[in-house]
Amino acid sequence: MLRTIDLRGRTLSPAELLATVPRAAAAREEALATAAHIVDDVAARGETALREQAERFDGATDHDIRVPAAHLDEALAALDPGVRSALEEAIARVRVASAAQVPAPTVTDLGPGARVTQRWQPVRRVGLYVPGGKAVYPSSVVMNVVPAQVAGVSEIALASPPQRQFGGRVHPVILGAARLLGVTEVYAMGGAGAIGALAHGVASLGLEPVDVVTGPGNNFVAAAKRAVAGLVGTDAEAGATEILVVADDTADARLVAVDLISQAEHDEQASAVLVTTSERLADEVRAAIAPRAAVTRHAERVATALAGPQSAIVLVDDLAAATAFSNAYAPEHLELHLADPRPGDFVHAGAVFVGPDSPVSLGDYLAGSNHVLPTGGQARYAAGLSAATFLRPQQVIEYDRDALSVVRDAIVTLAEAEALPAHGEAITARFQD
């Protein structure tokens, strides 16, 4: 089910390491073209385009795209007590961890009367996407909404696909989670069309354009974010999920196997990669996966993901080689099943899970960390969703006359050097009687 790539005895560059386990590039390129067309269609035709897309992709017709308040209230009232309790615990944990991500204002005094203050301002309005195709993700409601609230965002619009089995309504558990968090502006729209609607607005629905769009989804959702980038801010492209497990011969093959399967059940394009120094462990993991993958609820989906070119078992000579591979790959989720994990050496990952009792599933729900993370290698330069996603650093400059006089001549000199004399004149004019 999982192919094996043997890199032992070879010294490869980061680019060569990355090429050994390619992402699903063809699917991504197709998604980019399709998503751009869908976004443009929503921008041009608004609600009409959204309804056509809902019928085509979700089998939903004649539904309320803007969710009535009564639907949210009904969903919260009907929420299973156990699910509600679990969501409340997740909310509490994510809220505490997110609060730690809000920087305090800093004041720098460069001299008497010369002060620069850096403050962090929340964006005014955000659009949060919660997927709802192959699974139901109330946890993604928590992961999107809580950091935005902690950051101080004043307007939150949430979108999730309409569900045919619920008469075109958003899944009731997602609605219940939104209502639990006090979100009242919810839209039954999915995929790339939802991203386009949040970015461009839809007047007939009373949907005003947002300033930032965030949230996980499939490759089409990730591609749609790229299509609207520049018009609105976006988080990193959280597309089809990825797990990379780095393990040595002390690892428990059973735990490695169940963790690989847990992420493969998300999507046929999910990436499940094991990098190990132990050929024995590789064989044991492969043997442990086969019977478990065959009987899991989404066995067909898991089998497709594990058999795809984006998934593999990679054999390497030593921990240094495993670390180099992981840093080149820059996975969304990185698990370290090592006698001496040294998480500080693994610098490129959306989130790092250290030890056998810190599985990705913990981060998906109740670790307190956020599960909306960069995929496709973007962890090399992008961060996961956090309160900082909704904050803008802003500098406030306050100089008095004496402080300005100290730097007066240097400003004029630089303005002349740049052939911008009016810049210098704007300074000297303040010292002319």
Beta strands, then each sheet from edge to edge (+ up, - down):
strand 1: 4-6
strand 2: 106-111
strand 3: 114-122
strand 4: 125-129
strand 5: 155-160
strand 6: 162-163
strand 7: 169-170
strand 8: 185-188
strand 9: 212-214
strand 10: 233-234
strand 11: 242-247
strand 12: 271-276
strand 13: 312-315
strand 14: 333-337
strand 15: 351-354
strand 16: 391-399
sheet 1: 1+ 13+ 12+ 11+ 14+ 15+
sheet 2: 2+ 3- 16+
sheet 3: 8+ 5+ 4+ 9+ 10+
sheet 4: 6+ 7-
end
